[in-house]
Amino acid sequence: QVQLVESGGGLVQAGGSLRVSCAASGFAFSSYAMAWFRQAPGKERDFVAAISWTSRSKYYADSVKGRFTISRDNAKNTVYLQMDSLKPEDTAVYYCAAGSAVLTQSKMYDYWGQGTQVTVSS
């Protein structure tokens, strides 16, 4: 059974940092590209960052470039999103996803987690 379980969300002040994690099981994690998306209330789910299975390629949305860092540990079947210099507009539910290629479109990803809430106060 495929599972992606996010953790590490919470409430943080603007300018602060947070790291969210996504633990995967039930599929060949090290063969999949991984990504983070986010969805704010009343908005569409947006691409945040993606990483290839080798960690050689990483892509970021312009809105988070220079502030967020995606990484993965294939030995632990886990992908991370380190978020620094957080802004109130980063407030959203953050989802991890697994797919066959590093892409920005959510429909191209096969597996999804249930999400973790990140709230940034001003």
One Martini backbone bead per residue (centre of mass of N, CA, C, O) as a GRO file, in nm:
protein
  122
    1GLN     BB    1   0.093   0.039   0.026
    2VAL     BB    2   0.067   0.360  -0.045
    3GLN     BB    3   0.269   0.614   0.131
    4LEU     BB    4   0.229   0.964   0.237
    5VAL     BB    5   0.386   1.140   0.517
    6GLU     BB    6   0.339   1.429   0.666
    7SER     BB    7   0.555   1.665   0.850
    8GLY     BB    8   0.619   1.978   1.048
    9GLY     BB    9   0.406   2.153   1.082
   10GLY     BB   10   0.289   2.501   1.157
   11LEU     BB   11   0.365   2.778   1.363
   12VAL     BB   12   0.503   3.090   1.233
   13GLN     BB   13   0.694   3.352   1.200
   14ALA     BB   14   0.795   3.592   1.031
   15GLY     BB   15   1.124   3.484   0.923
   16GLY     BB   16   1.113   3.201   0.970
   17SER     BB   17   1.139   2.842   1.029
   18LEU     BB   18   1.083   2.526   0.841
   19ARG     BB   19   1.041   2.162   0.847
   20VAL     BB   20   0.935   1.934   0.611
   21SER     BB   21   0.807   1.598   0.584
   22CYS     BB   22   0.828   1.280   0.383
   23ALA     BB   23   0.704   0.959   0.418
   24ALA     BB   24   0.773   0.660   0.243
   25SER     BB   25   0.565   0.385   0.106
   26GLY     BB   26   0.505   0.110  -0.128
   27PHE     BB   27   0.758   0.211  -0.303
   28ALA     BB   28   1.018   0.316  -0.525
   29PHE     BB   29   1.152   0.587  -0.417
   30SER     BB   30   1.445   0.602  -0.567
   31SER     BB   31   1.270   0.617  -0.864
   32TYR     BB   32   1.148   0.894  -0.774
   33ALA     BB   33   1.009   1.179  -0.803
   34MET     BB   34   0.984   1.479  -0.602
   35ALA     BB   35   0.726   1.687  -0.442
   36TRP     BB   36   0.598   2.018  -0.378
   37PHE     BB   37   0.289   2.144  -0.264
   38ARG     BB   38   0.031   2.407  -0.249
   39GLN     BB   39  -0.269   2.516  -0.048
   40ALA     BB   40  -0.481   2.767  -0.034
   41PRO     BB   41  -0.751   2.916   0.045
   42GLY     BB   42  -0.928   2.929  -0.258
   43LYS     BB   43  -0.696   2.776  -0.409
   44GLU     BB   44  -0.473   2.641  -0.593
   45ARG     BB   45  -0.249   2.402  -0.663
   46ASP     BB   46   0.099   2.456  -0.609
   47PHE     BB   47   0.407   2.475  -0.702
   48VAL     BB   48   0.736   2.449  -0.537
   49ALA     BB   49   0.903   2.159  -0.556
   50ALA     BB   50   1.176   1.956  -0.706
   51ILE     BB   51   1.319   1.612  -0.729
   52SER     BB   52   1.527   1.392  -0.816
   53TRP     BB   53   1.635   1.071  -0.752
   54THR     BB   54   1.950   1.187  -0.736
   55SER     BB   55   1.947   1.513  -0.673
   56ARG     BB   56   2.053   1.670  -0.934
   57SER     BB   57   1.758   1.786  -0.961
   58LYS     BB   58   1.619   2.120  -0.915
   59TYR     BB   59   1.302   2.287  -0.845
   60TYR     BB   60   1.148   2.620  -0.844
   61ALA     BB   61   0.959   2.849  -0.748
   62ASP     BB   62   0.984   3.184  -0.760
   63SER     BB   63   0.853   3.239  -0.470
   64VAL     BB   64   1.100   3.035  -0.326
   65LYS     BB   65   1.353   3.125  -0.430
   66GLY     BB   66   1.613   3.124  -0.179
   67ARG     BB   67   1.426   2.992   0.073
   68PHE     BB   68   1.399   2.704  -0.043
   69THR     BB   69   1.470   2.343   0.030
   70ILE     BB   70   1.527   2.050  -0.139
   71SER     BB   71   1.530   1.705  -0.018
   72ARG     BB   72   1.687   1.369   0.012
   73ASP     BB   73   1.651   1.024   0.156
   74ASN     BB   74   1.677   0.709   0.036
   75ALA     BB   75   1.733   0.546   0.303
   76LYS     BB   76   1.451   0.690   0.435
   77ASN     BB   77   1.219   0.768   0.247
   78THR     BB   78   1.277   1.096   0.230
   79VAL     BB   79   1.138   1.424   0.215
   80TYR     BB   80   1.231   1.773   0.203
   81LEU     BB   81   1.141   2.112   0.343
   82GLN     BB   82   1.315   2.402   0.359
   83MET     BB   83   1.199   2.697   0.540
   84ASP     BB   84   1.280   3.030   0.482
   85SER     BB   85   1.177   3.335   0.518
   86LEU     BB   86   0.892   3.356   0.603
   87LYS     BB   87   0.560   3.418   0.483
   88PRO     BB   88   0.229   3.468   0.488
   89GLU     BB   89   0.201   3.358   0.180
   90ASP     BB   90   0.291   3.054   0.278
   91THR     BB   91   0.022   2.984   0.360
   92ALA     BB   92  -0.055   2.628   0.383
   93VAL     BB   93  -0.096   2.329   0.233
   94TYR     BB   94   0.138   2.064   0.233
   95TYR     BB   95   0.244   1.857  -0.042
   96CYS     BB   96   0.336   1.543  -0.137
   97ALA     BB   97   0.499   1.389  -0.433
   98ALA     BB   98   0.494   1.123  -0.683
   99GLY     BB   99   0.705   1.063  -0.979
  100SER     BB  100   0.864   1.005  -1.297
  101ALA     BB  101   0.907   1.325  -1.300
  102VAL     BB  102   1.026   1.654  -1.324
  103LEU     BB  103   0.740   1.844  -1.244
  104THR     BB  104   0.481   2.108  -1.219
  105GLN     BB  105   0.241   1.922  -1.263
  106SER     BB  106   0.011   1.765  -1.072
  107LYS     BB  107  -0.106   1.547  -1.284
  108MET     BB  108   0.192   1.391  -1.301
  109TYR     BB  109   0.124   1.265  -1.027
  110ASP     BB  110   0.064   0.962  -0.847
  111TYR     BB  111   0.136   1.048  -0.546
  112TRP     BB  112  -0.018   1.136  -0.222
  113GLY     BB  113  -0.061   1.323   0.039
  114GLN     BB  114  -0.249   1.485   0.307
  115GLY     BB  115  -0.093   1.696   0.455
  116THR     BB  116   0.042   2.016   0.589
  117GLN     BB  117   0.025   2.276   0.805
  118VAL     BB  118   0.113   2.620   0.724
  119THR     BB  119   0.171   2.902   0.946
  120VAL     BB  120   0.211   3.259   0.891
  121SER     BB  121   0.283   3.519   1.090
  122SER     BB  122   0.291   3.887   1.119
   0.00000   0.00000   0.00000
